[in-house]
């Protein structure tokens, strides 16, 4: 009986030992007990950059690229922000199908495989990405934009998107990832966020009046106009608005935020404090007062 029991236990231990553990990117625990619980923050970790560079080396080795410089990585997320200058070589999307150039369906599958294999360099082991834009640009290059679906609320602000620019020969000309690191801790922290029930359209309209004038920026952060007079406020949806604070405290802050239409601009107001975090132009923003 003891021999049979030992055999069973030995078989179970071999079975568990042979299972490859799934790589999970862990978050950085709070080390400063004086740091407030809100907004939720993402800070640097010691091994995040190491994981990204390991993924980079795996990619370039698989493609036979030699003596490649290190890519430019974001200082906090360690996601790729820019490709290095290659010497007579280029990073390429994987070939899908037999046609040249690839069909649209083949192109999207090629992109999917590349992002999946990019691991910690691009968006982690479980990217949870949605393709939101795939266009052929006037200069002959192709653009694909992906959005990270990390929380029950959509991401807005500085983080949560990937841009890939490539050509018909599958050469990658630009690769920039603003994906947030994924961790169970971060998921839990954001899940616990609740809007202030007292901040409704009426109260937020009063708060935004005190914030005037409000500077409106375009999609890349350039100043476009300024709102000087009160406008009609229309609440759209709750989002997680991300703000990079690398110049001051090397952290990314995540705010539960109301995305709202304010006149002809899109305004983001913190759903717990009512503070205006940002304002961006919309397609019909031409009527916003220009300074």
N, C-alpha and C positions, 0 to 999 in steps of 0.2 A: 504493500500500500504506500509506504514511504517512497519507494522507488518510482511509483507511478506519479505521486504528487510532485516529486522533484522534477520529473520529466516534463510535466505540464507547466510548472513555474519557469523552467528553463526555456521552454518554447515560447512562452509569453514574453519573457525578457528579451529574447532574440527578436521577436516580432516588433516590440516597441523600440528597441535600439535601432532597427533597420528603417524606421520611419524618419524621413528627413523633416526636421521642424520647419514650419513656415516662418520666414523672416518677417518680423513685425518691427516697424520703426517706432521706438518709444519716445515719449515726450520728455522734456526736461522738467523734473519736479521743482516746485518753488523752494528756493533756498533762502529767500528773504521773507521772514514771517510778517514783516511790516508792509509787504506789497499787497495792495487791495485785491479782492477777488474779482473786481470788475474795473476795467474791461479785461477779458481773457487775454493773456499774453503768450507769445511764442518767442523763446529765446534760443541762443546758440547752444549746441551740445558738442561735446568733445569729439564724438565719433561720426557725426553726420557728414562732415567733409570727407573723411576717410572712406565712408561707404560710397559716396558719389564718385570719388576718383577711382575706386575699385570698379564700379560699373562702367566708367569711361574707358578704362584700360581693357575691359572685356569687349567693349564695342569696337574699339580701334584694332585690337588684335584679331577679332573675328573678321574684320574687313581688310586685314593685311596692311594697315597703315603703320608706318614705322617712323620713329623719332617725332611723334606728334607732341606739341606743347600741351600743357594743361589748359582746359577751358576756363573761362571766367565764371566763377560760381557766386551765387548770392551769399553775402556774409552770414546770414542767419539760416536760411533754408537749405543752403548748399545745393540748390537746383542750378542747372546751367543757365547762365544769363547771356553768354555769347560764345561762339565757336572761336578757337584759336586760328592763327594763320597757318595753313598747311603748305608744305613745299611740294608742288606738283602732285598733290593728292587731294582727295575730297571725301567727306563722309557721304554715304549714300543710303537711300531707302532700299529695303530688300526687294528683289524682283518677284513679282507675282504674275503668273500667266506667261504666255508666249508672245503676246503682241508687243510691238514697239511703235509708239509709246504705249504705256499701260492704259487700259480703259478706266473710266471713273470709278467703277466698282473695285477694280484691281488696285487703283491708287489708294482708295480708302482702306482697303485691307492691308496694303503695304504700310501705310501710316500707322494703323492699329498695331501691327506687329512691331514696328520700330519703337513706338511709345511703350509697349508692353516690355520689350527687352531692355529699354533704357533704365528701368528700375529706379534706384535712388537718385540717379543723375537727373531724371526728368520729372517723375511724379510718384515714385514709390512702387511697391510691389502690387498694390491694388489701386490703380489710378482713379477709377470711378469717373471717367471722362465722357463728355458729350461733345460731338462735333457740332459747332454752332455756325461755322463759316468755311466754305471751300470755294474759292474763286480763282479764275485765271486773270492775272493782272495785265495791265496794258503793256508792261515792259517784257512780257513773255514768260515771266515767272509765275509760279503757282503758290497760293497761300492757303493754309489750313489753320483754323483757330479752334481750340478745344477749351471747354470750361470744366473745372473740377467740381464734382457733386459730392461734397464732403459732409454736409450737414442737411438737416431737414429744411433749412432756409438757404436760398441761393447766395453765393458769394458775390460781393461787389467790392469796388475799391482797387487797391494796388495789387491784390493777389487773387489767384484762382484760375488763371488762364495760361495756355501754351500757344505759342506761335511757331509755325514751321513754314519756311519759305524754301521752295525747291524748284527744279526745272524738269523738263520732259525727259532728260537723261537720268533722272532720279537723284541728282546731286543736291545735297542739302546746303543751301546758301545762308540760311539763318535759322537758329534754334534758340528760343528763349522760353524758359519755364518759370512761371510765378506760382507754381503749386505750393500749397502749404504742406508741411510735414504732417503725416498721419499718425495718430496715437489714440489709444483708448482714453487716456487722460483728457486729451483735447476734446474728444467727442463728448465725454461726460460733462465737461465744463460748459460747453456750448449748449448741450441739451438742457441744462439747468437754468438757462437764461429765460426770463419772462419779461414781457413789456409792462410798463406801468399803466394800469387800467385807467388812471386819471388823465393820461396823455391821449386825448382824442383829437379830432380835427379842429374843434373849437379852441381848445387850450394850446395846441401846437401852433395854430394860426397866430395866437397872441404872442407866443414865444418867438416865432420867426420874425415878427415885426421888430422886436427889440434887437435882432441880429443885423438888421439892415444898416448899410448896404452890404449885399452878398456878392462876392466875386464868382463868376461863372467861368469854368474852364472847359476846354475841348477834351477829346478822348485821350490825348497824350499829355494833358496837364498844363497846356498853355492858356493864359488868360484870354478870354474871348469877349467878355462883357461884364456888366455889373447890374444887379437888380437894386434899384434905389427906392421904388415905391411898393407898397403892399400889393400882393397878388392873391388870386384864389388858390387855396391849398387843397389838393386832392390826394389823399392817401392811397397808395397802390398796393404795396405788400411789405411784409417784414423780411429783411435780409440781414446777412452778416456782413458788415462793412469793415474792411481791413485797412489798416493804416501802418505804413512803415515808419519807424522812428529810429533808424539806424544812426542818424547824425547825433542824436542826443543820448539814447540809452540802449542802443543795440537790441531792440525788440520790435515785434509786430503786435499790434493791439487789434482785438476783434470786438466789435460793438454790435449789439442787437439794435437794428436801425430800421426806421420807417423810410422806405423809398417813396417819395411823393412828387407829384407834379406841382410846381409853383409858378404859375403863369406859363411861360414858355420854356422853363428850365426844369431839370430833374434835380431835386434836393434830397439830401440824406440827413435825417434827424435822429439822434440817439433816442431809442424807444424807452429808455429808463430815465433820461435826464432832459430830453427835449432839445439838447444842444445841436446846432447845425454843424455837421461834420464836413460836408462838401456840397458843391453844386456843379452840375455839368450841363452842357448844352444838349438840346434835343434837335431833331431834324427841322423842327419849326421854331427854332430859337431866334430867328432873325428879328423878331419884334422886341426882344429884350433890350432895354436901354443900353446903348453903347457909350462907354466913357472915353 
